[in-house]
Each structure stands twice: as structure tokens, then as C-alpha cells.
Amino acid sequence: MKPLKLQKSRKDYSLKLKRVKNTTRKLIPLLVIIGILISIAFFLTTLSGTSSYVSHIISGTSLKSGEGRINILLLGIAGGSHGGASLTDTIMVASYNLKTSQIDLISLPRDLWLPSLQSKANAVYQKGLVQGNGLGLSKVVIGNILGIPIHYALLVDFRGFVAAIDALGGIDVQVEKSFDDYQYPIEGKENDMCGLEEKEMDFNENDAKNLNIEPGKRLVLILQDGKIATDAAQEDRGVKYFNCRYEHIKFEKGQMHMSGAVALSFVRSRHGTNGEGSDFARSKRQQKVIEAVKSKILSLETLTSPQKVGDLISVLGKSIDTDVKVKDTLESYKLLRKIEQVHTFVLDDSLRSGLPDGRKTLFVNPPRSSYGGAYVLVSQDDDFSIVQEYVRKILRGEITEYEATSAARPR
């Protein structure tokens, strides 16, 4: 018979081991959900930490990297069943500096024209899906535009974004400026004819001249009064004719408690008044929501609620496409806990300094007639070399966040 003390010692050890295993099993989902949420949809975070401890954590990381950086492509799609469900409304690259624990977040315009694919940048993921690898093609194409390797890619369906915020009980966001958006798209009404009729008609030279169109057969829109809407293709008139596709949203300056749907409209609004209609302003609103979500996720209210954690895991499991493995997510979480700073850069057609050959902008907006009537932004050189050099300067710290965005701010 074994001594009672030894039996008790082993029993205590067994109980402790069991408790550790149970605690670990409970913590893993929590770490995964926090890692996924922060890494994917809500990557921006400003949690503090000491550089010495960061260096210790980083030295053992198994994450892919290159030239001292981990580059992650972040994409957001509207989802749903309409024709553009897989077009990416949000295209960002988060570049994590392993030495300084700083993130440079670089946003690309969805309307950027890609000569090699003969499409906009927002169609890359969708094209990749047809080939069986949406993330793979996106990583290659966006990496080639910026001139950097993309190590990971993460995509979130905005429906998951809405559900995740609702699962958290909403978020509190500080709205910097009041604004209205009279052209916010209503889901499901993207192709609504709003009472108009599309009809093919044959126009002789005389009728075509009176209507200022080319003669011959063409599809035209017939208004309720029977007149032909030859100017419906113009953006300002088209919005008027198809106003049933849009709703009016409004935000007042000050702190606002937002549900998932309201937060989504806040970050997706593209036609806001009071200077809120630019990609720069939209990117800033996205950062505010991301920060609010991060704070809510890491609050005791969330962390001590198994129901909320479970709901978040369930929601995001259905709304994410990523090539980040679970073990890499946990590694990402360890790094993200120690982020020192986040710097945001929006690459658009705003005025900039320091570009070669006297150029003032990275992209230009050409006549729509050259691109089938579509609004696009084109690089001033087809190989994106100017963009790549600009990005290299950002990553080397030669261009600050303020310098990159000052020209885009209202005067």
C-alpha cells in the first residue's frame, strides 16, 4: 500500500492537471475569436506593450515574413445574393513591422483599373473565385501593385460584420462630423427599374440627332411619361431616375451607440456631405469603428460572457475566408497584443509631394467614355512603379501619415 501522502499528492496533481486542461480548452476559443476578430475584420488596434517583451515574443514566432515585415491583405465584401456580392468594397494591406511593432495600414481604391485583368481592383477576388482561389489571386495581384509580398489574406463578409457587432450588443463610436448621404444603396434593389421600362428601339438619323445619340438599334429607358431618358447613363441624372435604389442616411456629430447595421452604413457610406464623401474620410470612419469593436471585444463584459464569445465564433465561422491557420492566428494574437502604433495611408488621386517627373498624384481619373462609362482610377504608369516606390518610402518611414494625408484634407 502506497503512503497516504504520496496518493494525495498524485491526486492533487491529477486534479490540477485536469483544471489546467479544462481552462486551456476554455481559453483556446477565446484566443481564437479575439485573434480572428482583430486580425481579420478589426485588425487595427492600439494596445500598448514594452519593446523588449515584444522582441522576446517575436523571436519565437512561426509566422511567415519578409524583410522584417508580415504583410496581410484585408478584404471586405458586401455578400448577399445580388450580382456584385463578391466584389470587394474594402481593400487594405496591413504591414506589421517586426522590429518596431508598428502597423502601416495601406488602403487601395476599389475603382483602381488593372490593365492586366481589364477590370477594377474590386473584381480580383471574384475572378479568383472562378479559378478556384479568390484569396490566392488577390494576394498576387495586390502584392504586384504595391511591390511587396503578401503573406496572408483575410476576407470578411459584411453580413458577418453586422452580426458580430450585434452579438457584442452594439458599439459606441465618436462621430467627428455630422453628414448626410442621399445615395446609400438599399440591399436587394441594385437592379430595380424604379418604374422605368427598358426597350430596344431603332432610331433613324433625324430622331437620333434630336436625341443626341447615334442612329441604329439601341436599348433605351422609357420614363413614366413615355419620354426617352437618354441622359440616364450620366451619374447625377441616373441617381435621379433610379432613386428607389437609394436611401437617405444621416449621422450627427458626437458619441453614438451603433447596431451592426448602423455601423455598416457608417463605414460604407461613399457620398456623404460635409467632406465625408472621399475615400480618405471613409477610411477614417472605418478606423473608428474598428477601434470601437476592439474595445468592446476586450472589455470584461465580453470576455466574461460565454454566450457572447460563442455567438462571435458562430457568426465569424460563416463569414470568413482566410488562409491563416489556427496556430498562426494564436501567434498573430500574441503579436497584436503588443502593437505600439498604427499608421493609416490611403492611396488615391489626391495631391501628393515627392513624386517623380513632376507628377502630383498617384492615380488619375480618365474620361468615362474610355472605360465604357465606368468611373475608374488609373495609375500614371501601367507597371505601377510610381506606386511601388511610394509604398517603399512609407515602409521605410520616409513618408509620414500626416504628409501622406494632408493634401487630402479639406482646406
N, C-alpha and C positions, 0 to 999 in steps of 0.2 A: 504494500500500500504506500502510495506516494505521500510525502509530507503535506499537511493541510495548507501550509503557507505557499508551497510550490503550486498546488492545484489552484489556489485562489489567485496567485499571480498570473497563471496562464489564462484563467477565466477572465480576469480583468483585462489582460492583453487582447483576448478574443473579442470582448465587448468593445474595447477601444477601436480595434481594427474594423469591427462592424460599423461603428459610428462614423469612422473616417470614410469608409466606402459609401455609406448612405449619404453623408454630407457631400462627398465628391459627385455622386450621381445627381444630387440636387443642384450642385453648383454648375455642372457642365452645361445644362440647358441655359442657365442664366448667363454664363460667359458667352455661349454661342449666340444667344439672342442679342446681347449687348454688342458683341463683336460684329455680327452681321449688320445690325441696325446702324452702328456708327460707320462701319467700313463701306456699306453699300449706299443706302439712301441718305444717311445722315453722317457723311464722312468728316465734315468739318467739326472740330472740337478744339477747345482751348484749355484743356486740363493741364495743370502745371506739374512739374517734376524736376528733379535735380539732374544736371547733365551727367554727373558721374554715375548715377544709378542707371540712366539711360544707356550710357556706354556699356555698362555691365550687361544689361538685358540684350542689347543689340549684338554683342559679341557672340551670343549663342543662337541667334535667330536662324531659322532654316528657310526663310522667305527668299524668293528669287529677287535679285537686284542687279544693278549695273552702274558702274561709275559712282558708287556710293549712294544710289537712289533706288527706291521702289516706286514704279510708275503704275498707277491703277486707273483704268478707263471707267468712268461712271456714266451710265446711260439711263434715261428715263423715257418710258413710252406711255401713251395715253391708255392703251388697252381697249377692251371692248370688242364689238363685232363690226364696226364700220371699216371702210376701206383703208384708212390710214392708221389702224390700230397699232401697227408695228413700226411706225415712223418715230424716230427719237426726238422728242421735244427738248431734251436736255442732253448735252454732250460736254463732258468735263474730263480732264485728266488731273488726278491728284498725284503730285510728285513729292514723295517723302524723303527728306534729306537725313540719311542715317547718322551723319556726324553732328548736325545741329538740332535734330528733332523738329525741324520746321517743315510745313507743308506748303507747297506752291500749288494753288488750285487754278488751272487754266481752262477757261470756258471757250468753246468754239461755237460759231453761229450755225444753227440748223440749216440756214439757207446758203451755206458755202457751196459753190459749184465745184464739182470734181471732174475735170476733163477726162480722166482715165475711165471713169464709170459712166460719164454722161448723165449724171444725176446730182442731186443735192446731198450734202453730208448726212441729212436726217434719214436717207433711204439706205444707207450702207448696211445697217443691221438687218433690215428687211430683205435686202438682196442676199445677205449671207444666210438667212434662214432658208431661202430657196435652195441654196447649195448645201444645206445641212449643218452650217456652222456660223450662226449670226455673230457670236462674240469673236470667233477667230478672225473673220474678215474685218470686223470693226477694229480689232487691235492692230492689224497690219496696216489698214488704210489710215487710221488716225495717227498711228505711230509714224508713218511715212510723211504725213502732213507736217507734224511737229518736229520730225527729225530725231525722235527718241524711241527706245524700245518700250513697248507696253508689256508689263509682266503679268498683270491680272486684269480681268474685266468683270464688271458687276452691273447688272441691269435690273431696274425696279419698275414694275407696272404701277402706274399712278393709282390704280384702284387699291393696291396694297398699301400705298402711301396714306390714302384716306382711311382705310380700315385700321391701320396701325395707330394713327393719331386718335381715332375714336376709341380704340382699345385702351389707350392711355388716359381717356377721359377728357381729351382736348388739350390744347396748349395755350400759353399766354405769350403773345407777340407784341412788341412795341412797334407800332406803325409810325414811321418817321414823318410822312406827308399824306395829307388827305388826297384822294384821287378817285376819279370815275373811269369806268371802262364801258363804253356803249357797244362794244363789239366782242363780248366774251362768248365763245361758241357754246351752243347748247348740245350736249351729247345726244346723239341719235338723230339730229336734224341737219347733219352735214350736207345732205343731198336733197333737202326739202325744196320743192319748187316754189313754195310760198304763193301758190295760186297762179303762177305763170305757166305757160304752155310752151314746150319745145317743139318746133315744127320745121321740116325741111321745105324750103321754097326755092323756086327758080327765078332769078332776077335778071331782067334784060338790062341793057346798058343804061337806058334812061332812068329806070327805077333805082338801079344801083347807084347812079350818080346822085340822085336826090337823097339817097340814104347814106352817101359817102362810104360805100362798100364796093367790093369787087363784084362784077357780074358773074352769073352762073348759079349753080345749086349750092345751098349752104343751110346749116342749121341756125335758126334764129329763135329768139324768145318773144312770145306774144304776150303783151300785158293784158290786164283785165279789161281795158277799154278797147282792145283789139289792135292797138298800135304795136309796131315792132321796136323792141328795145335793142337798138344797135350799139348802144353805149354800155351794155350790161357787163362787158368784159373789163371796163375800167374799174379799178378798185373802189373808188369813192362812190360811183354810181351803182356798182354791183352790190355793195353793202346796203344801199337804199332799197334796191329791188328785192334783195333776199334778207330783209331784216328779221324775218321769222326764224332765222338760223342763229340769231344772237340774243343775248340778254344783257341788261344793264346791271353791273355790279359796282358797289361803292364802298370805300374804306375811309374811316375818319382817323385823323391823327390821334395818337395816344395808345395806351395799352388795350389790347383786345383779346378776349378769350375766343379761340377759334376751334371749331369742329374740324374733322378731316376734310369735308367738302369745302368749307370756307378757306382753310389753309391752302388747299389745292388751287382754288381760284386766285388766291393772293399771289402764289408763286408762278402761276401760268399766265397771268394777265399780260397781254402784249400791246394793248392800245390804251394805256392809262393816260389820263390828263396830268397836268402839273409836273411834267418832266418824267413821268413813270412809264413812258411807252418805249424806252430804249432797252437793249439787251443788258446794258450796264446796270440800270435800275432794277431790272428783273433779277439779275444775278445777286444783287444786294438783298433783295427780298427773300430769295432762296436761302441765303446765308442766315438771315434772321430766323426763318422757320427751322432750319437745321439746328441752330443753336438752342432754340426753344425745345425741340424734340429731345436733343441730347440731355438738357437739364431735367426734363420730365422723366426720361428713362432712368437716369442715375439718381433720382430722388428716392427717399426712403419709402414714399407712398407706393412707388412701383416695385422697388426691389423686395419689399416685404409682402407683395401680393402675388401668390402663386397663380391666381386666376388671370391677372394681367400678363404675367410672363408667359403663361400657357397660350393666351389669346394671341400675343405677339408672334410666338413661334408658329402657330397655326396660320395666321394671316400671311406672314412673310414666306412661309414654305410654299405658298401657292402663287407668289407674286415676284419671285426672284429667278433670274438666270445668271449663273456665275461659274467661273472656272476656279474659284477659291475653294480649296478642300477644307474640311473641318479643322484639321490640325493647323492649317495656315491661318484660319480665322482666329483661333486661340492665340497664335503668335502675333497676329495683327492687333488683337486686343491689348496685349502686353505693351506693344509699341505705342498704340494710340493713347493709352493712359498717360504717357509721358510727353505728349506733344507740347512744344514750347510756344509756337506761333503758327498762324495760318494766314498766308498772303494770297489775295484773290486777284486774278488777272483775266480780263475779258478781251478776247481778240475779235475786233470788229472793224468797222470802217471809220472810226473816229480819228481825229488828228493825233499824230504822234511825232516825236522828235527822234533824231538819231538814225533814221532810215537811210539806206544808200541811194545814190543817184538822185538826190533831191526829192525823193518821194515823201509824202506827208501821211499816207495811210497804208495799212497792211492790205486792205481789200477795197474794192470799188464796186459801186452799184451800176451796172451797164443798162442800156435801154432794154426794156422788157421784150421788145419785138425781136431781139436777137436770141431769146430763150423761150420762144413760144408763149410769150405773155406772162411768164412767171417772174416773180421777184427773186433775184439771186444776188449773191456777193461773189466776186471773183478775185483771185489772187492776182497781184500785178506781175507775176511770172508763173507760168504753168507748173514749174517744178517746186514751187513753194519755198525756194531757197531764202527769200527775204523773211518769211515767217519762221523758218527754222533757225536763222541767225538771231532773230528777235527772242525766240524761246531760249536759245542757248544763253543769251545775256540775262534773261530772267533767272535761269537756274544757277548762273554764276554770281548772281546778286548785283549785276551791273545796272539793272533796271528795277527800281523800287515800285511797290504797289501804288504809291502816290503819283510817281512820274507816269506810270502806265495809264492811270485813270483820270488824271487832272484835266486833260483835254476833252474828255467825255462829259465832264460835269457841266451843269448849266452855268452860264456866265451871269 
